[in-house]
Amino acid sequence: MSETINWQDFSKVELTVGTIIEAANFVEAKKPAYLLKIDFGETIGIKKSSAQITVNYSCDQLVGRQIIAVTNFPPKQIGPIMSECLVTGFYQQDASVVLAAVESKVPNGSRLV
C-alpha cells in the first residue's frame, strides 16, 4: 500500500488538461516514444514532453487529443530534449500505456480538482 497523503500534499500536484498540438517519433529515445507539444492555455502555454505511448497511439491519433499532465515538475533532460511536463496514463498488463484523459472537452489549462 502507498503512503497516505493529506489534502495539502495532493493540492501541490498540478494535474492540468492540455491539447496535444504536435506529435512526432522520438528517434533518439532508448524505448519507443513520441515527442509531444501540448497546449495548456494562456497561463501555462505550450510545453514539451516525451511519452512511451507508441503501442496504443499513432501520431495522427494524438494531435487534437486532450490529456492530463503534471505541469509543475521541474524540467527533466530526456536525451536531447528537455521534458517540461509529465503526461499521465495507466499501465496495461502488457506494459503499454493508456492515456489519462477527460470525458468531455474542457478549456486547456483546467486543473483537476
C-alpha positions in Angstrom: 0.0 0.0 0.0 1.2 3.5 -0.8 1.9 6.2 1.8 -1.2 8.1 2.9 -1.1 11.8 1.9 -3.2 14.7 3.1 -5.1 17.3 1.1 -2.2 19.8 1.2 0.1 17.2 -0.4 -2.4 16.5 -3.2 -3.0 20.2 -3.8 0.7 20.7 -4.6 0.4 18.5 -7.7 -0.8 20.5 -10.7 -2.8 18.0 -12.8 -3.7 20.1 -15.8 -5.6 19.5 -19.1 -3.9 20.3 -22.3 -4.3 19.6 -26.0 -1.6 17.8 -28.0 -0.7 20.1 -30.9 2.2 18.2 -32.3 3.4 14.5 -32.1 6.5 13.0 -33.7 8.6 9.9 -33.3 11.4 10.4 -30.7 14.0 8.5 -32.7 16.8 9.1 -30.1 14.8 7.5 -27.3 16.1 4.3 -25.8 12.5 2.9 -25.8 9.9 3.7 -28.4 8.4 7.1 -27.6 6.8 10.2 -29.1 7.8 13.9 -28.7 4.8 15.9 -27.8 4.0 19.6 -27.8 1.0 20.3 -25.6 -1.1 23.5 -25.3 -2.0 24.2 -21.7 -3.7 27.6 -22.5 -2.7 31.2 -21.9 -1.4 30.9 -18.4 0.9 27.9 -18.8 1.5 28.0 -22.5 2.9 25.2 -24.7 5.1 22.6 -23.1 7.2 19.7 -24.5 7.2 16.1 -23.2 8.2 12.7 -24.3 5.8 9.7 -23.8 6.2 6.0 -24.2 2.7 5.6 -25.7 3.6 4.2 -29.1 1.8 0.8 -28.6 -1.7 2.2 -28.3 -1.5 5.5 -30.3 -0.2 6.9 -33.6 0.9 10.5 -34.0 -2.2 11.2 -36.0 -4.4 9.9 -33.2 -2.7 12.1 -30.7 -2.9 15.5 -32.4 -6.0 17.3 -31.1 -6.5 14.9 -28.1 -6.8 16.4 -24.6 -4.7 14.8 -22.0 -3.9 15.2 -18.3 -0.3 16.1 -17.3 1.6 17.2 -14.2 2.7 20.7 -15.1 4.7 21.7 -12.0 7.6 19.2 -12.0 10.9 20.8 -12.8 12.1 20.3 -16.4 13.9 17.0 -17.0 16.5 16.2 -19.6 15.5 13.2 -21.6 18.1 12.5 -24.3 18.3 15.6 -26.5 15.1 17.2 -25.3 14.1 19.0 -22.1 10.8 17.5 -20.9 8.6 20.2 -19.3 5.6 18.2 -18.1 4.7 14.6 -17.3 1.9 13.1 -19.4 -0.2 10.7 -17.2 -1.6 7.3 -18.0 -2.2 3.8 -16.8 -0.1 0.7 -17.5 -1.9 -2.3 -19.0 -0.9 -5.9 -18.4 1.4 -5.8 -21.4 3.2 -2.8 -20.0 1.7 -0.5 -22.7 0.2 2.8 -21.5 -3.4 4.1 -21.9 -3.5 7.9 -21.5 -5.4 9.6 -18.7 -7.9 11.9 -20.4 -11.1 13.9 -19.8 -14.5 12.6 -20.7 -15.6 15.9 -22.4 -13.7 18.8 -23.8 -12.7 21.4 -21.2 -10.6 24.6 -21.5 -6.8 24.0 -21.8 -5.2 24.8 -18.5 -8.1 23.5 -16.4 -6.8 21.8 -13.2 -8.0 18.5 -11.8 -9.8 19.1 -8.5 
